[in-house]
Amino acid sequence: MSRRCELTGKKNSKANNVSHSNRHTKRLQKANIVRKRLYVPSEKRWVTAKLSTNALRTLEKIGVEEFVKRLRSVS
């Protein structure tokens, strides 16, 4: 399974490790993804979603109903 946020689409990115001598080597910056169980009152059921922590803040702002609508429009 990919490490990608279902709401924002945020994923891993590539970057460089930079040593004291200024040598650059490739590395991976992982997205901060968590699994979250959300209760959807209109459907009267629990939904599990993989979200970035930034998306969790957005979820608090827009609400679960709007979040589910956005998920369905993407899929």
BELFEN-V944017 format. One record per residue. N is the residue number from 1. RES is the residue in one letter. PSI is psi in whole degrees, -180 to 180 (* if undefined). D_CENTER is the distance of its C-alpha to the mean C-alpha in Angstrom with 2 decimals. Layout:
BEGIN
N RES PSI D_CENTER
N RES PSI D_CENTER
END
This chain:
BEGIN
1 M 140 13.18
2 S 154 10.83
3 R 81 8.05
4 R 141 5.63
5 C 134 2.69
6 E -20 5.79
7 L -49 6.33
8 T -19 6.11
9 G 11 6.46
10 K 138 5.56
11 K -178 7.40
12 N 151 10.26
13 S 159 13.12
14 K 145 16.82
15 A -176 19.01
16 N 139 22.41
17 N 134 23.94
18 V 117 26.95
19 S 175 29.89
20 H -33 32.72
21 S 8 34.81
22 N 25 32.12
23 R 140 31.39
24 H 128 28.04
25 T 145 26.29
26 K 146 23.04
27 R 169 20.01
28 L 128 16.32
29 Q 114 13.75
30 K 141 10.85
31 A 146 7.29
32 N 86 6.91
33 I 135 4.98
34 V 151 7.11
35 R 134 8.90
36 K 130 10.24
37 R 126 13.45
38 L 138 14.21
39 Y 127 17.79
40 V 106 18.67
41 P -36 22.20
42 S -33 23.37
43 E -9 22.86
44 K 48 23.77
45 R 166 21.29
46 W 143 18.18
47 V 134 14.97
48 T 132 12.44
49 A 148 8.79
50 K 115 5.90
51 L 149 3.27
52 S 158 2.70
53 T -28 6.43
54 N -39 7.14
55 A -30 5.90
56 L -39 8.03
57 R -40 10.71
58 T -40 10.65
59 L -41 10.99
60 E -33 13.92
61 K -47 15.38
62 I -22 15.38
63 G 161 15.87
64 V -40 15.02
65 E -48 17.52
66 E -37 16.18
67 F -45 12.60
68 V -38 14.32
69 K -44 16.40
70 R -38 13.66
71 L -43 12.18
72 R -34 15.82
73 S -30 16.64
74 V -42 14.10
75 S * 15.32
END
